[in-house]
Amino acid sequence: MRKRSIPLSVFLTVITFGIYGIVWWFKVTEEIIKELKYESIDSAPLNLLYLIISFGLYCFWWNYKISTYLSTIERRHNVEPDFWAPLMSLTFGIILHQSRINRLSVENN
């Protein structure tokens, strides 16, 4: 999983009117699924399709699901997952997920 600058990603999302946000969302989803080796049961393109079909409502479920995936990764790396992360992800979404990925990247190096 790749460490990214959160302020830069938010800035690029604003400047590109949300297009970079979709790319960022797609890449984070893809990296987490690859890290867990869940390619046979989940995929980033499928999640993007669900997001489009549901007119964005799928994003709430995605945030919860990715947060639980990140908790699994944290446990595998002997990092205590945040108990409230799945609930907080409904509010802070991709920013919280990227923060957790960055924390894992720092602790594994």
C-alpha positions in Angstrom: 0.0 0.0 0.0 1.3 3.4 -0.9 1.8 6.3 1.4 0.2 9.5 0.0 0.1 13.1 1.2 -3.4 13.7 2.5 -3.4 17.6 2.1 -2.1 17.2 -1.4 -4.7 14.6 -2.3 -7.5 16.8 -0.9 -6.1 19.8 -2.8 -5.9 17.9 -6.0 -9.5 16.7 -5.5 -10.7 20.3 -5.1 -8.7 21.6 -8.1 -9.9 18.8 -10.4 -13.5 19.2 -9.2 -13.6 15.7 -7.6 -12.0 13.7 -10.5 -8.8 13.1 -8.5 -10.9 12.1 -5.5 -12.4 9.3 -7.6 -9.0 8.2 -8.8 -7.7 8.3 -5.2 -10.7 6.3 -4.0 -10.2 3.7 -6.7 -6.4 3.3 -6.0 -7.0 3.0 -2.2 -9.6 0.3 -2.8 -7.4 -1.5 -5.3 -4.4 -1.5 -2.9 -6.3 -2.7 0.1 -7.9 -5.6 -1.9 -4.5 -6.6 -3.2 -2.9 -6.5 0.3 -5.6 -8.8 1.6 -5.5 -11.0 -1.5 -9.3 -10.6 -1.8 -9.2 -10.3 -5.6 -11.5 -13.3 -6.0 -14.3 -11.8 -3.9 -13.9 -8.1 -4.4 -12.6 -5.6 -6.9 -12.1 -1.8 -7.3 -13.9 -1.6 -10.7 -16.9 -3.5 -9.3 -17.0 -1.1 -6.3 -16.8 1.9 -8.7 -19.7 0.4 -10.7 -21.8 0.0 -7.6 -21.0 3.6 -6.7 -22.2 4.9 -10.0 -25.4 2.7 -10.1 -26.4 3.8 -6.6 -25.8 7.5 -7.3 -23.2 7.7 -4.6 -25.1 5.9 -1.8 -22.8 2.9 -2.0 -20.1 5.2 -0.6 -21.4 4.7 2.9 -21.2 0.9 2.7 -17.8 1.2 1.0 -16.4 3.3 3.8 -17.5 0.8 6.4 -16.2 -2.2 4.4 -12.8 -0.6 3.7 -12.5 0.3 7.3 -13.0 -3.3 8.4 -10.5 -4.4 5.7 -8.0 -2.0 7.1 -8.6 -3.3 10.6 -7.8 -6.8 9.3 -4.5 -5.5 7.8 -3.6 -3.7 11.0 -4.1 -6.9 13.0 -1.9 -8.8 10.5 0.8 -6.2 11.1 0.4 -6.3 14.9 -1.0 -2.8 15.0 -4.0 -2.3 17.3 -7.0 -1.2 15.1 -9.0 1.8 16.2 -12.4 0.5 17.6 -14.3 3.5 16.3 -12.7 3.6 12.9 -15.6 2.0 11.0 -18.0 4.5 12.5 -15.7 7.5 12.0 -15.1 6.5 8.4 -18.8 7.4 7.6 -17.8 11.0 8.4 -14.2 11.3 7.4 -14.1 8.6 4.7 -11.1 8.4 2.4 -9.1 10.8 4.5 -9.3 8.5 7.6 -8.5 5.4 5.4 -5.4 7.1 3.9 -4.3 8.2 7.4 -4.4 4.6 8.5 -2.5 3.4 5.4 0.1 6.0 6.0 0.5 4.9 9.7 0.9 1.3 8.5 3.5 2.3 6.0 5.6 4.2 8.6 5.3 1.3 11.2 6.4 -1.3 8.6 9.5 0.5 7.5 
